[in-house]
Amino acid sequence: MFGLDTNLTIILILCMVAACAFEFINGFHDTANAVATVIYTRSLKPQQAVIWSGIWNFIGVYFGGIAVAMAIVNLLPMEALVDQNVYHNVAMIMALILTAIIWNLGTWYFGIPASSSHTLIGSIFGVGIAFMFINPDGAVALNWHKVADAFLALLISPIIGFFGAWILMIVFKKYVKKKKFFKAADPDKKPPFIIRGVLVLTSTMLSFSHGSNDGQKGVGLMMIILISLLPAKFALDQNKNASNMLGNIRTIEAYISKIDTIHIDTKTATEITTIKTDLLEIKNTILTSDISSEIDESKRFKIRSDIIIITRSLDKIISDPNKKQYLNLTSSNISHLKSNLAELKSFTEFAPGWVILLISISLGLGTMIGWKRIVTTIGEKIGKTPMTFAQGTSSGLIATTTILLASVLGLPVSTTHVLSSGVAGTMASEGGVKNLQTQTLKNIGIAWVVTIPVTVIISCSLFLLFRWMIV
């Protein structure tokens, strides 16, 4: 199958199944947040809510783009992205997937709204740190720029959720005159039609946004598997004409030829020499290929590695203010250079439609199962008073807006923590901190704090164990 031997074929199938399992668990773990508000305000019956949410999670993944998926891939250390040893990649993949599944299932079992985003990102950090023990120089092989972006997004988004929902409640109190909007649902009556419609709409939007952000993490995980085990097929986007790279390469060559490599630091000068060599290699590979629009299968992973090294190195150089004086480039030149780097990167940052579809189905089905534990926590155990229609609407709108914005920016955020902090914000707006169940918030806070350290340790340990077993 795909030119792999029997053992690797079995490993490939198991890894793909495990990636789908991770996204399935993500569905009933995280998506419970999207249906909590409509269930506890009695706007929809539980089964209606989870089926509807599952459908919109599917749509969110399928039409939400791949910016977050590629952000997940780019968190991996450079050594992992350019390692051509298939068994090394298997060790990495199994460490990532097993860590994510173990932690997600554990927190779900205890009904703790932990974050699948934190889990997967912590697993990736663990692999990066493991390279510190493998590399002779002891360097931590993480893409620190992407790490900083991810940490910032995960840190700020719950704060936005809490205060955003609190402020929106104040706005509602000032401008919404219907008193029923600020009351909890009557167990014997359906909510008023307009209020019910608003809550269903916010839950729908939240489900879509969850799919467009969290669902993409499964796409990223699946692409890591395919690129690692089937580089000839998935290292480069075969739907793009390889000869189109030539224009980007010539433009990049023209700009880097202007850099003052004599006075710039030695390390950067060496990086620029490597970039020039890699650009020449890509150009020669395309020009000598049997078909000009394609790159020979045996050379695709090497070209992918060259593109990653070129784009990461140049991104780092042109964003460093200390090196600006040596670039000899105008703002317009830098903008044009970044545009060409983005086009070159597009040959490595892609996901086939069938991958997106498979993850969409896994997340959608997962949404329809196992939702009750987390819904109970969100609906009953954050505030001391029953959730009102206004609170459900406020927390849902803020969570949706925050997550959709993060998806557009290609930043991974936690649906769990954004919504649960939003619910806490609405409860606090009604009665201050006294209206919050501190034990639940402590459990959520502890999960928020410990998820990344614990998953880093588990992932790092598993990766080193697997690498030791295959050496």
Number of C-alpha atoms within 10 A of each C-alpha: 9 9 9 12 9 10 8 17 15 13 15 20 12 13 22 20 14 19 30 23 19 27 33 25 25 29 31 26 31 31 32 31 31 33 37 29 31 30 24 24 28 22 24 21 13 19 14 15 24 30 17 20 30 31 21 25 35 28 20 25 31 24 14 23 19 25 22 27 29 23 22 28 19 22 21 24 20 17 14 19 20 18 15 16 11 15 18 18 22 22 20 29 25 21 25 29 22 19 26 28 21 14 20 24 15 12 17 21 13 10 20 23 30 29 28 27 27 25 29 28 25 26 33 32 27 30 30 27 22 24 22 15 14 13 12 8 9 12 14 18 19 23 16 12 13 16 19 11 16 21 15 14 16 21 15 12 22 23 16 18 31 26 19 21 33 25 16 21 23 14 12 17 15 9 8 12 10 11 9 14 22 18 15 19 21 10 10 7 8 13 21 12 9 10 18 19 15 18 28 23 16 24 30 24 23 32 33 28 29 34 35 31 32 30 32 31 31 31 30 27 26 26 27 25 23 20 20 27 26 19 20 21 15 23 26 24 19 17 11 13 13 23 17 15 20 17 13 19 19 14 14 23 16 12 16 19 13 12 19 15 17 9 10 17 12 11 8 16 16 13 16 20 13 16 22 17 14 20 22 14 15 22 19 12 19 21 16 11 15 11 12 15 16 19 24 15 14 10 15 21 26 20 24 24 19 19 22 19 19 23 18 16 16 21 15 12 17 17 11 10 8 10 17 15 12 16 18 15 17 10 8 9 12 16 12 15 23 17 14 20 21 14 15 23 19 15 21 21 22 22 19 13 9 10 17 25 17 21 29 32 21 26 32 32 22 27 33 23 19 18 25 17 17 26 26 17 20 28 23 16 18 25 26 15 16 17 24 20 25 26 31 29 29 30 31 34 24 25 36 26 15 23 28 22 13 21 25 15 12 21 24 28 30 28 33 28 27 29 33 27 29 29 31 28 30 33 29 20 20 17 13 12 14 12 17 22 17 15 11 18 19 11 15 22 17 13 18 21 13 15 24 22 17 18 25 26 19 22 32 26 18 23 28 19 13 17 18 11 9 10 7
